[in-house]
Amino acid sequence: MSRLDNVRWIEFPSVVDERGALTFVEGAQDIPFEIKRAYYLYDVRLDRGGHAHRDTQQVIVALRGRFVLELSDGVESRRFALDSPTRGVHILPMLFIRLLDFAPDTVVLVLASTHYDKSRSIRSWEAYLQEARGA
């Protein structure tokens, strides 16, 4: 079984009425982990990612616009087109992540299960392949 088989879409609860739409996300309920860090990407000019996290789970959401999320386990790759603020992709640790093909004005929200620590990530494809084969 591939680590990619555990990647899944998460639909977020939304309320829509004459005033507009409200979508909400609750850690340990809608998100399958306690949220330790949230950050967002905007005004993106080049591809992002290019790394893997050893022990961090993430949920990635396109709050506005669209982009492509590419995930690899070192053998197989899968792509997800993100274009809705009402759903995100849940990513488990030890998958190599790339964010590509950003539409203008795209805003991406990332919810993470750990605080930032550069030593928790693998920053090159070659290093990832070495570590993933040993995992």
C-alpha positions as CSV (number, residue, x, y, z in Angstrom):
1,M,0.0,0.0,0.0
2,S,1.3,3.4,-1.0
3,R,1.5,6.3,1.5
4,L,-0.5,8.2,-1.2
5,D,-3.5,5.9,-0.5
6,N,-4.0,7.8,2.8
7,V,-4.3,11.2,1.2
8,R,-7.9,12.3,1.2
9,W,-10.2,15.2,0.5
10,I,-11.9,16.8,3.5
11,E,-15.1,18.7,3.0
12,F,-15.7,21.7,5.4
13,P,-19.1,22.6,6.8
14,S,-20.6,25.7,5.2
15,V,-23.6,27.9,5.8
16,V,-25.0,29.9,2.9
17,D,-27.8,32.4,3.2
18,E,-28.7,35.8,1.7
19,R,-25.7,37.4,3.4
20,G,-23.2,35.1,1.8
21,A,-21.2,32.0,2.7
22,L,-19.4,31.1,5.9
23,T,-17.2,28.0,6.0
24,F,-15.6,26.8,9.3
25,V,-12.9,24.4,10.3
26,E,-12.4,23.0,13.7
27,G,-9.2,21.2,14.8
28,A,-9.6,17.6,16.0
29,Q,-13.1,17.6,14.5
30,D,-13.1,18.7,10.8
31,I,-9.3,18.4,10.8
32,P,-8.0,15.0,12.0
33,F,-5.3,16.6,14.2
34,E,-4.8,19.4,16.7
35,I,-3.7,22.5,14.7
36,K,-0.4,23.8,15.9
37,R,0.4,26.1,13.0
38,A,-1.6,27.9,10.3
39,Y,0.0,29.9,7.4
40,Y,-1.1,31.2,4.1
41,L,0.6,31.7,0.7
42,Y,-0.4,34.6,-1.6
43,D,1.1,36.7,-4.4
44,V,2.8,33.4,-5.5
45,R,5.1,33.9,-8.5
46,L,6.9,30.6,-8.6
47,D,6.2,27.0,-7.7
48,R,6.3,26.2,-4.0
49,G,7.0,23.2,-1.8
50,G,9.8,20.9,-3.0
51,H,10.1,19.2,0.4
52,A,8.7,16.5,2.7
53,H,7.8,16.6,6.4
54,R,9.0,13.8,8.5
55,D,6.3,14.0,11.2
56,T,3.9,16.8,10.2
57,Q,0.3,16.3,9.0
58,Q,-1.1,19.1,6.9
59,V,-4.4,20.2,5.4
60,I,-4.1,22.4,2.3
61,V,-6.9,24.6,1.1
62,A,-7.3,27.0,-1.8
63,L,-9.1,29.9,-0.1
64,R,-9.1,31.8,-3.4
65,G,-8.1,30.9,-6.9
66,R,-6.7,27.6,-7.9
67,F,-3.5,25.6,-8.0
68,V,-2.2,22.0,-8.4
69,L,-0.9,20.0,-5.4
70,E,1.5,17.3,-6.5
71,L,2.4,14.5,-3.9
72,S,4.9,11.7,-4.3
73,D,5.9,8.8,-2.2
74,G,9.1,8.3,-4.2
75,V,7.6,5.7,-6.5
76,E,4.2,7.1,-7.6
77,S,2.9,10.7,-7.8
78,R,-0.7,12.1,-7.7
79,R,-2.0,15.5,-8.5
80,F,-4.9,17.3,-6.9
81,A,-6.6,20.4,-8.4
82,L,-7.5,22.7,-5.5
83,D,-10.0,25.4,-6.4
84,S,-12.6,25.7,-3.5
85,P,-12.5,27.1,0.0
86,T,-14.9,24.5,1.1
87,R,-12.6,21.5,1.0
88,G,-8.9,20.7,1.4
89,V,-6.5,17.8,1.0
90,H,-5.2,16.0,4.2
91,I,-1.5,15.0,3.8
92,L,0.2,12.6,6.1
93,P,4.0,12.8,6.8
94,M,6.7,11.6,4.5
95,L,5.2,12.6,1.2
96,F,7.1,15.0,-1.1
97,I,5.0,18.1,-1.7
98,R,5.0,20.5,-4.7
99,L,2.5,23.3,-5.3
100,L,2.3,24.3,-9.0
101,D,0.3,26.2,-11.6
102,F,-1.0,29.0,-9.5
103,A,-3.7,31.2,-10.9
104,P,-3.3,34.9,-10.3
105,D,-4.5,36.1,-6.9
106,T,-4.6,32.6,-5.4
107,V,-4.5,32.4,-1.6
108,V,-3.6,29.0,0.0
109,L,-4.2,28.1,3.6
110,V,-2.1,25.4,5.3
111,L,-3.0,23.9,8.6
112,A,-0.2,21.9,10.3
113,S,0.0,19.5,13.2
114,T,3.4,20.7,14.4
115,H,5.2,24.0,15.0
116,Y,7.7,25.0,12.4
117,D,11.2,23.3,12.8
118,K,13.3,23.2,9.7
119,S,15.0,20.0,10.9
120,R,11.6,18.2,10.6
121,S,11.7,18.6,6.8
122,I,13.6,17.0,4.0
123,R,14.6,19.8,1.5
124,S,15.7,17.9,-1.6
125,W,14.2,15.2,-3.8
126,E,17.4,13.1,-3.6
127,A,17.5,13.3,0.2
128,Y,13.8,12.4,0.3
129,L,14.3,9.3,-1.9
130,Q,17.1,8.1,0.4
131,E,15.1,8.6,3.5
132,A,11.9,7.2,2.1
133,R,13.5,4.0,1.0
134,G,14.7,3.5,4.5
135,A,11.3,4.3,6.0
